[in-house]
Amino acid sequence: IAIKHNLYEEAFAIYKKYSEVTSAINVLIEHIGSIDRASEFAEKCDNPEVWSRLAKAQIEGLRIRDSIESYIRADDPSNFAEVIDIASRAGKNEDLIRYLQMCRKKLREPQVDSELLFSFAKTERFNDLEEFLNMPNVAQIQVIGDRCYDEGLYTSAKILFQSISNWARLASTLVHLSEYQAAVDCARKASSTNVWKDVNYACVQNKEFRLAHICGLNLIVHAEELQDVIRLYEYNGYIDELLGLLEAGLGLERAHMGMFTELAILYTKYRPEKTDEHIRLFWSRLNIPKVIRACDEAHLWKEMVFLYENYDEFDNAALSMMTHAADSWEHSRFKEIIVKVSNLEIYYKALKFYQDEHPLLLNDLLVSLTSRIDHTRVVQMFQKSDNLPLIKSYLISVQEANNEAVNNAYNDILIEEEDYKSLRDSIDNFDKFDNIKLAQRLEKHELLEFRRIAAHLYKKNKRWEQSIALSKEDRLFKDAIETASESRSTEVAEELLEYFVQIGNKECFTAALYACYDLARPDVVLELSWKHGLSDFAMPYLIQVMREYITKVDTLEKANAERTAKEKEREKNENETPMMHPIGLGNPLMLTQGPGQGVTPQGFGSSSYNTGYQGF
């Protein structure tokens, strides 16, 4: 009734008088609103329920320490959740520890044990923490360990993770405590890529390269982690350590293509002198296109050509070798590559390159390409640049093909070199060229031997008059006589005889008669010798002619005599044979013979026959 009429003091006095302590403290707290008087009242009565009600009021009024003290005196753990929440946020960890220790005596709640652990961690009471962990408990150690880690309580986190053998989290924690060796040991036990990564990062950042090396070896065997490791070392400028790590990794059983490839790329950037050896040893285990790009960026042309060659990119290998000849060209190696290219145009680029850069080796290259190149195009190419003499050896080697362009080019070289012997041999053995054009060119040559070859060409093409005319001009009478003899023409032979008579060359007249013996007509020879007093010079010819005619007459007479004897023998046999045969002795009866089957009547008298003599 007093409370209803707002007589709170009176109500408090009544409750106090009749020992209704719970109601009394409620009046102080709820109606009078004096926490201090409530505290004094609780001290006087020292009742657990009173302390508990006071603690509730104090916690609501954020008198955390007083509230915890009151809960302890009340020995009441019932409101632990609210106390933990408010005390934790207020950072009253020491007070909270006392409260939670009281709670543990009556409760087995994971939240109580967990918060007690965290409070020990927050207050750095490590001995109490370890002692608690050694006792039976229901704390969520992993959760509290993570909270400690997140809030930077690494020593406490270390103790917690150790207690549950969480090596992965322990390794990460030890890193923050700069216990790198222990962190590596834990990472080894955890066998987790992420753990190795964290420990490796910490070791690199703190220049613990020996330990970082151990971590790195466990990371680089995973292709997806390799780039991150490389970036970490490169960003910090630890190139030697990075190269050492990858070099050591090549010997691992789990070494993969990415390791060999990335090491090659790093060599191109930082140790170009080692690149060649590396790619020659491990080219089959490289991502060749990737390394080629790196070599291109680093201007390592020799190494790039090697990779192109082993990647069967022979076209690019040949082009690169020509483009960067100063660093990558080797004659023997280039010959091996060029014969494998698929683009035929590269052959001719190679020839142009050798013409400009290595003319003395040009013929050797041409020999390698003989079966692959168009000889006509090659000749045209070097004619255009006026460098035909450079490929003389090549022309000689391919002349067996009897190619017109090759023959013309080779003949041009020989004319320029005034090598008439080789030119004569060339035109005699290889006939595919414009004979008449060459003859016309040579007939005006200043050297006699070349004009002689012109006459020879005319002779080969049966232009007897032009050939003999050239020989006459150069007074090469022997050649003229041979040409006349080969012509098998009476007219040509007699014209040459008349020429010798006109110039008074009696010896050549005789020689021509000898060479053209079967072409010259005896009557013409007799007439010439009689008119010009050359009987003595014509006499050998005339003697031979007479001897030949006598032999012919004797032969005819002998043949005629044999024929006459045979005719007489035949006539004799015919005369001795009876005109008619007895009937039944081999001849059929006249009556039984059909028309036209009668015996042909024999002629009487001698028959005419050829005497064998004919007019000359």
CORZIQUI-V467298 format. One record per helix or strand of 3 or more residues. SS is the DSSP state (hx for helix, st for strand). FROM is the first residue (numbers start at 1). LEN is the number of residues. If there is no record, write none. Layout:
ss-><SS/SS>
from-><FROM/FROM>
len-><LEN/LEN>
This chain:
ss-><hx/hx/hx/hx/hx/hx/hx/hx/hx/hx/hx/hx/hx/hx/hx/hx/hx/hx/hx/hx/hx/hx/hx/hx/hx/hx/hx/hx/hx/hx/hx/hx/hx/hx/hx/hx/hx/hx>
from-><8/21/35/48/64/80/93/110/126/141/154/167/180/193/209/223/239/257/272/288/301/314/325/331/345/359/375/388/404/420/435/448/464/477/490/506/522/535>
len-><10/12/11/13/11/11/14/13/9/10/10/10/11/13/11/14/11/14/14/11/10/10/4/8/13/11/10/14/14/10/8/13/10/11/14/10/10/42>
